[in-house]
Amino acid sequence: MAEVVLENICKRYENGALAVDRFSLVIESGEFLVLVGPSGCGKSTTLRMIAGLEEISSGTISIGGRCVNTVPPKDRDIAMVFQNYALYPHMTVFDNMAFGLKLRNVPKREIAERVSEAAAILGLEELMKRLPKQLSGGQRQRVAVGRAIVRKPKVFLFDEPLSNLDAKMRVEMRCEINRLHRRLDATMVYVTHDQVEAMTMGDRIVVMDRGTIQQTARPLAVYQRPANLFVAGFIGTPPMNFLKGQLMREGGGFVFCHASGRLGVPEGDAPALEPFVECETVLGFRPEALGGRPGGAEVRATVDVVEPMGSETYVQVVTGDGTRLTARVASDRVFTPGSAVGLPVDMANALFFDAASGRVIGGG
């Protein structure tokens, strides 16, 4: 395993398009880091620059203390697992896993030992003589991961490796890769657009948008304390609710005034919010902070869609100004589409954002 350091990495294409802009990050040795963001945000391009598959326009990439800007991919001591598995269809599982070692003239006995060890880790022992076409999607992905393991690289790179699998298999493979990381204690960089993968797998998450880092933190910190409106709206299923309004003084404190009511602001938030009085602000709160225990100020809205999920229910409501909100409530609560409701907001777990810059400004 090795530390990976990216300093002011940029990728600009010949047509002038800027895919990655001044990306700086230290990936600790043995860390599982996840790059997450919407399609086109630059996360895969960043991963490919680490791998050497994409030339950087400026900046420096170091792996294990060595600058690798001009080092070919094969000499960077990394292994990459692709979205499409990239297996040779005419080769058996054994030969697919052994191929890279054969190219490096590793002795046959050592190849057999490494492949056998990787197969045992991934549960592939019974499949070694099969061809890729005889495997399920999950089995093919295991072979692709096994091919990376036998290399014993300093850094593992994963480029959306689970996106071609069905929902159940994605869950299984998430657990498989997590166990693999613990067992190998390896440095891993994982790219995904799936926030569930990011939240459940990463030691740290890097949220990207339009080629830049929006926030870097541990998963729970990103969820509980998003740095800005983009992160708040991107991380979380269902996403965070937003209400636009103004902060006003009232009775020695503050209230948040919006189209569907007035919500009292906790006293602890007042110092940070003072500069934003009478300015347009955005109140953000997770679905679990809406529609809980009665009491306090409520949001008046009309029930639109009710989605029973088994252990809980998602209730989508629409406020008077057309804002759509989602509440996550207990499954025994009954809501009728078309009915008017008053849903309390847990202001202790709400956040305020500056409408102009999008940055979080108080609460939490």
Solvent accessible surface area in square Angstrom, and as a share of the most:
residue,aa,sasa,rsa
1,M,120,0.54
2,A,9,0.07
3,E,69,0.31
4,V,0,0.00
5,V,32,0.18
6,L,2,0.01
7,E,91,0.41
8,N,89,0.46
9,I,0,0.00
10,C,21,0.12
11,K,20,0.09
12,R,128,0.47
13,Y,85,0.32
14,E,186,0.83
15,N,129,0.66
16,G,39,0.37
17,A,49,0.38
18,L,68,0.34
19,A,22,0.17
20,V,0,0.00
21,D,25,0.13
22,R,169,0.62
23,F,2,0.01
24,S,54,0.35
25,L,16,0.08
26,V,64,0.37
27,I,1,0.01
28,E,91,0.41
29,S,55,0.35
30,G,12,0.12
31,E,16,0.07
32,F,1,0.00
33,L,0,0.00
34,V,0,0.00
35,L,2,0.01
36,V,0,0.00
37,G,0,0.00
38,P,43,0.27
39,S,105,0.68
40,G,80,0.77
41,C,2,0.01
42,G,9,0.09
43,K,9,0.04
44,S,35,0.22
45,T,20,0.12
46,T,1,0.00
47,L,0,0.00
48,R,81,0.30
49,M,1,0.00
50,I,1,0.01
51,A,1,0.01
52,G,19,0.19
53,L,73,0.36
54,E,37,0.17
55,E,140,0.63
56,I,28,0.14
57,S,61,0.39
58,S,56,0.36
59,G,28,0.27
60,T,44,0.26
61,I,2,0.01
62,S,18,0.12
63,I,4,0.02
64,G,41,0.40
65,G,78,0.75
66,R,115,0.42
67,C,69,0.42
68,V,0,0.00
69,N,53,0.27
70,T,132,0.77
71,V,25,0.14
72,P,66,0.41
73,P,49,0.31
74,K,138,0.59
75,D,66,0.34
76,R,14,0.05
77,D,54,0.28
78,I,12,0.06
79,A,2,0.02
80,M,23,0.10
81,V,1,0.00
82,F,62,0.26
83,Q,77,0.34
84,N,104,0.53
85,Y,22,0.08
86,A,47,0.37
87,L,27,0.13
88,Y,84,0.32
89,P,99,0.62
90,H,132,0.59
91,M,33,0.15
92,T,37,0.22
93,V,1,0.00
94,F,66,0.28
95,D,46,0.24
96,N,0,0.00
97,M,0,0.00
98,A,0,0.00
99,F,54,0.23
100,G,15,0.14
101,L,2,0.01
102,K,96,0.40
103,L,118,0.59
104,R,104,0.38
105,N,133,0.68
106,V,26,0.15
107,P,85,0.54
108,K,180,0.76
109,R,195,0.71
110,E,59,0.27
111,I,7,0.03
112,A,46,0.36
113,E,98,0.44
114,R,46,0.17
115,V,1,0.00
116,S,67,0.43
117,E,93,0.42
118,A,0,0.00
119,A,3,0.02
120,A,56,0.44
121,I,26,0.13
122,L,7,0.03
123,G,53,0.51
124,L,1,0.00
125,E,93,0.42
126,E,156,0.70
127,L,15,0.07
128,M,32,0.14
129,K,183,0.78
130,R,99,0.36
131,L,50,0.25
132,P,11,0.07
133,K,155,0.66
134,Q,101,0.45
135,L,11,0.05
136,S,55,0.36
137,G,30,0.29
138,G,1,0.01
139,Q,49,0.22
140,R,76,0.28
141,Q,0,0.00
142,R,40,0.15
143,V,1,0.00
144,A,1,0.01
145,V,1,0.01
146,G,0,0.00
147,R,41,0.15
148,A,4,0.03
149,I,13,0.07
150,V,3,0.02
151,R,58,0.21
152,K,124,0.52
153,P,10,0.06
154,K,79,0.34
155,V,0,0.00
156,F,6,0.03
157,L,0,0.00
158,F,0,0.00
159,D,20,0.10
160,E,26,0.12
161,P,0,0.00
162,L,0,0.00
163,S,41,0.26
164,N,84,0.43
165,L,11,0.05
166,D,95,0.49
167,A,64,0.49
168,K,151,0.64
169,M,45,0.20
170,R,68,0.25
171,V,72,0.41
172,E,66,0.30
173,M,0,0.00
174,R,35,0.13
175,C,60,0.36
176,E,23,0.10
177,I,1,0.01
178,N,35,0.18
179,R,122,0.44
180,L,4,0.02
181,H,23,0.10
182,R,167,0.61
183,R,158,0.58
184,L,57,0.29
185,D,77,0.40
186,A,6,0.05
187,T,0,0.00
188,M,0,0.00
189,V,0,0.00
190,Y,0,0.00
191,V,0,0.00
192,T,3,0.02
193,H,89,0.40
194,D,37,0.19
195,Q,36,0.16
196,V,62,0.36
197,E,5,0.02
198,A,0,0.00
199,M,52,0.23
200,T,75,0.44
201,M,9,0.04
202,G,10,0.09
203,D,47,0.25
204,R,53,0.19
205,I,0,0.00
206,V,0,0.00
207,V,0,0.00
208,M,0,0.00
209,D,17,0.09
210,R,200,0.73
211,G,1,0.01
212,T,42,0.25
213,I,54,0.27
214,Q,47,0.21
215,Q,26,0.11
216,T,46,0.27
217,A,20,0.16
218,R,152,0.55
219,P,17,0.11
220,L,109,0.54
221,A,43,0.33
222,V,0,0.00
223,Y,44,0.17
224,Q,112,0.50
225,R,96,0.35
226,P,0,0.00
227,A,35,0.27
228,N,24,0.12
229,L,47,0.23
230,F,60,0.25
231,V,0,0.00
232,A,0,0.00
233,G,28,0.27
234,F,39,0.16
235,I,0,0.00
236,G,5,0.05
237,T,83,0.48
238,P,19,0.12
239,P,72,0.45
240,M,13,0.06
241,N,8,0.04
242,F,58,0.24
243,L,5,0.02
244,K,142,0.60
245,G,13,0.13
246,Q,77,0.34
247,L,0,0.00
248,M,63,0.28
249,R,146,0.53
250,E,84,0.38
251,G,88,0.85
252,G,92,0.88
253,G,30,0.29
254,F,16,0.06
255,V,14,0.08
256,F,0,0.00
257,C,27,0.16
258,H,24,0.11
259,A,72,0.56
260,S,12,0.07
261,G,25,0.24
262,R,128,0.47
263,L,0,0.00
264,G,40,0.38
265,V,18,0.10
266,P,42,0.27
267,E,159,0.71
268,G,71,0.68
269,D,18,0.09
270,A,30,0.23
271,P,103,0.65
272,A,49,0.38
273,L,0,0.00
274,E,76,0.34
275,P,95,0.60
276,F,44,0.18
277,V,23,0.13
278,E,112,0.50
279,C,59,0.35
280,E,95,0.43
281,T,0,0.00
282,V,6,0.03
283,L,0,0.00
284,G,0,0.00
285,F,0,0.00
286,R,15,0.05
287,P,1,0.00
288,E,81,0.36
289,A,8,0.06
290,L,1,0.00
291,G,0,0.00
292,G,39,0.38
293,R,220,0.80
294,P,121,0.76
295,G,53,0.51
296,G,72,0.70
297,A,36,0.28
298,E,60,0.27
299,V,0,0.00
300,R,129,0.47
301,A,9,0.07
302,T,61,0.35
303,V,2,0.01
304,D,57,0.29
305,V,59,0.34
306,V,41,0.24
307,E,65,0.29
308,P,106,0.67
309,M,108,0.48
310,G,59,0.57
311,S,102,0.66
312,E,49,0.22
313,T,6,0.04
314,Y,28,0.11
315,V,0,0.00
316,Q,42,0.18
317,V,0,0.00
318,V,39,0.23
319,T,7,0.04
320,G,78,0.75
321,D,87,0.45
322,G,50,0.48
323,T,35,0.20
324,R,129,0.47
325,L,1,0.01
326,T,19,0.11
327,A,0,0.00
328,R,54,0.20
329,V,9,0.05
330,A,55,0.43
331,S,60,0.39
332,D,120,0.62
333,R,92,0.33
334,V,134,0.77
335,F,28,0.12
336,T,83,0.48
337,P,82,0.51
338,G,61,0.59
339,S,39,0.25
340,A,78,0.61
341,V,25,0.14
342,G,22,0.21
343,L,3,0.02
344,P,13,0.08
345,V,14,0.08
346,D,58,0.30
347,M,22,0.10
348,A,71,0.55
349,N,98,0.50
350,A,0,0.00
351,L,4,0.02
352,F,1,0.00
353,F,0,0.00
354,D,26,0.13
355,A,35,0.27
356,A,99,0.76
357,S,60,0.38
358,G,9,0.09
359,R,166,0.61
360,V,31,0.18
361,I,26,0.13
362,G,3,0.03
363,G,19,0.18
364,G,79,0.76
